[in-house]
């Protein structure tokens, strides 16, 4: 069930309207130690990142010229690389320094950074160790993931029919370039006229959304699925658990969740680097709580935004 406003919001995610934000005025892309204009930013067709999704990435926010949790993101990037036995050509200090320079050159005060490590150029075969050298790419640009109205009114979501890849098949702590599992669940959401989908694991337990982690509010208590459910340990998720929630007098219980708990929740909110914190108004057309953004979520959003704009932590 969609309305004209819903259609505009869906178009936002498919790049047809406001998500097609004009590039930053001085946008240059850093590729393997050199800066190039975005029109010239290319990789080889033999790069295994393109051929096989063999690589990893991080998305990072810029707030008032400060890079949010840069060290945490780079640590996770290199942990992902280690898990897939990709040896980065550049060390973490070099990537951090290059990231700062990319942001400075972009002129962005608020925006988004994408750091990508690829396996590099190799053969058409799968053999990853025939790629002589990995590649690194850093981009800084504007971003607009969801309409601002959703942050005040809440967003509708669905439960995806497609389950999350089992942990035994692909470690969800690897933020890999192959996002097809998430993308296909995202397609289900878009086909249903919404912008996000909840993904269950193969046991039917709640894991995460296609690009966000999930928090549940019930009777004044906050909980979130634990990592054993099979999802990425989000940087924003950790920041909410360790900093934002305690600042408001809450502790967050990390535990097993079933879908019925979500349907009976007083409030649900999602967290992610691009999404920040956003409330859920309904799941599969069933209202959550009173069908709008609740007081706990509203307080979380306000505290998060206050903190990142008053001095976004870089570690």
N, C-alpha and C positions, 0 to 999 in steps of 0.2 A: 504494500500500500504506500504510494508516494504522492506527494503534492508538488506543485511547482517549486516551492522552496526546497523540498527534498531533492528535486532534480538538479537545482543549482548546486546543492551541497555535494551530490554525487559527481557532478561535472567538475567540481573543485578537485576531487581526488583523481579524476581521470585526465586532468591537465587541460580542461576546456575553458576554465574561467580563472578564478583568482589564485589557484595554485600555480599558475604560470606566471610567477612573480618575475618582474624584470631583473636581470642579473645585476649584481653589484657593479657600480660604475667602473672600478678598476680591476674587475675580475681577471685574475690570471691563475692558471693551474700549475701546481708544482708536480713535475713528473721526473723522478729519478735525478734529483739534484738541479733541475733547471726549470725556469719559469717560462710558460708559453701562454699566449692568448687562448681563450676558450675555443675559438674557431680552429685552432691548430693543435688542440689537446687530443692526441690520438695514441692508440696502442697497436701493437702488431696483431694481425689476425691469427697468428700462431701463439699468442699468449694464452696459457692454460686457464687464466682467469676468465677469459672470454669463451674458450672452447669447452671448458668443463666446470666453470664456477669454482675453480680451485684457487682459493684465496680467502681472505677475511677482511673485515672492515669495522669501522666505528663511526657513529654519528655523534657530534658534539655541539653544544649550544654556545653562542656568544651572547653575553649580557653586558650591555654598556661598555663594550670594549674588552671585557674580561672573559676568558675561556673557562667554562664551567667544568670542573673535575677533569682537567686535561690529563693529569698524571694517572688518575683512575682509569680513564678510557685507554690511554696508551698501554698501561699495564695489562688491561684485558685484551687489547689487540695482540700484544706479544704472547700472552697466554694462549690465545686462539691459534696463533702461528705455531707455537710449540706443539700443541695438540695435533696439528696436521703435518708436523715435521717440515714446516716451511721455515727456512733460515733467512730472516730479513737481511738485506744488504746493508741497511742503515741501522744504527743502534737507537735506543729509545731517546737519548738526549738529542740526537740529530733530528729525529722526527718531531720532537717537541719544539726545537728551535725553528725548524722549517714551518711548522704549523703556525707559530707566532708571526713569522714573517708573511705567510700567506694572508693572515687576518689583517696585518698592518697594511699590506699592499691593497687589500680589497676595500679598505675604508669603511668596513662594516662596524657599526656600534652594536647591532643586534642581528644575529643571523645563525647560520648553521655551517658546520664543518664536516666534511666526509674524508676520512683517511682510509685508503685501500692498499692492502698488500696482495699482490698476485704472485702466482708461482713463477711467472715469467714466460719468456719465449721458449718453446720446445717443439717436439715432433707432434704429428697428428695422433700418435698413440697416447694411451693413458699414463705411461711411465712418468711419474712426477720428477724423478731425479735426472732426467735427461734435459730438464730446464736448467741452463747454466747459471742463471742469476735471477733472483726474484725482483719484482718491480714495486715501487711505492708511488702513490698518487695522493695529493692533498688538494681539496677543493673547499673554498669558502664562498657561500652565496646566501641569498635570502631564502626564507622558507615560510610557508603558510599551510599547515596541515589540515586544521579544522576551522570552520567559521567561528568567529568569536561568540556568536549567539549560542553555540553549543556549550560554551563554558558557563553560561548563565542559566540556560534552560535544560541542559543535559543532552546526551546523545543516545539515540536508539541503536541497539546492537542485535545481532542474532547469534545463535549457537551453530557453528559450522558443522556440517555433516562429515567433513574430512577431519580425521583425527591428527593429533600432533605425532610427528615421527617418533617412534620409541627411542628411549635413551640408549638402548643397546645397539641401535642401528646408526644413530648419529648423535653424539654428545651435544646437547643444547647449549652448553657453555662455549661451544665453538660458534662465534658469530661469523658464519661463512658467507661467501658470495652467492651460494646457492640457496635462494629464498623461495623456491618453488612451492614448498609445503605451505608457507605463509601466504604466498601470492594466490594460490588456488583457493584458499579459505577466504582471502580478501575478495576474490571474484564472486564467491557465494554471497558475501555481504553486499557488494555492489548490485548483483542481480536481484537481491531482496530489497533494494532501495535504501540501504543504510551504508555506513562507512567503516564499520568494524565488526569483527566476529570473534566470539569466544571459542577457543579450541580446547577440546577435551583430549586426554591421552587415550590409549587403546583400551584402558580399563574403565573408561567413562568418567574419570575424575577430571576436575577443572585444572587446566595447566596455565594458559595465558591467552591473550588475544593475538591477532596477526602481527601486531607491532608494539603491543603494550602489555604491562603486567596488571594484575587485577587485585583490588582490595575490597573487602566486604565490611560493612558496618552493621552491627546488630545489637540492639539494646545498649548502645553506647560503647561497645567494644569493637576494635578493629582487628581484622585478621587477613591473611593473604596465603595463597598456596605456597607450600614449601618447595624447595628446589627439586625434591625427589619426584614431583609431579611431571617434570620434564619440560623446563623452560629456561630461558636466559635469565641470569641474575642481573637484572637491570640496574644501571647506575642510579637512575632516578628512584627506582624501587628502594635501593639501599639507603639513599639519602632521606627518603620519607621515613623509613623504619628507624634509622639511627639519629636523625636530626629534626625533621619537621614534626613528626608525631610527638616525640618527647617534649618539644618546645610548647606544645599545646596540652600537655598533661596526659598523653596517650602512650600506651605500649602496643606493639603490633604482634599478634600471635601468628607465627608461621606454622601452618599445619595443613593436613589433608582437607580438601573441600569436595563436596559433591554438588551437582547442579541445583538440586532442590534448595540448598542453603542460599545460593545466589537468588533464586526466585523469591525466597522469603525474606530477603535482606531489607533493612531499612534504607540503606544507601549502598551504592557501589561506585567506586571511582577507579579510573585507569591511570597508570603512570608510564611515562616514556620520555626519552630525550626530546623528541619532536613534539609529542602531545603535551608534555609537562604533566599536569594533573587535570583530569576532566571527568565530570560526573556522568553516570549512565542513567537515563530516564526509563528505559524499558529493555526487556530481553524478549525477542520473538513476539513483540507487540503486547507483552504483559508488563504493566507498569511496575517499577521498582519503588517501594515506599509510596510516596504521594505522586510519583511520576515526574518529579523535577529534581533539581540539585538540592540535596539536603544540607543541614547546618554544619555537619562535620566536614563534608566535602568542601563547602564554601570556605570554612576556616582553613582547611589544608591548602587550598588554592591561594588564599590571601597570604598565608605564612610563607609558602614557597616563593611566591612572587616577591614578597618583601625581602626575603633573604637573598635571592639571586641578584636583585637589583641594588641592594645595599652593599654587596660585596661578594660576588659569586666565588665560592671556594674553588681553587684550581687543583687541589690534591684529592 
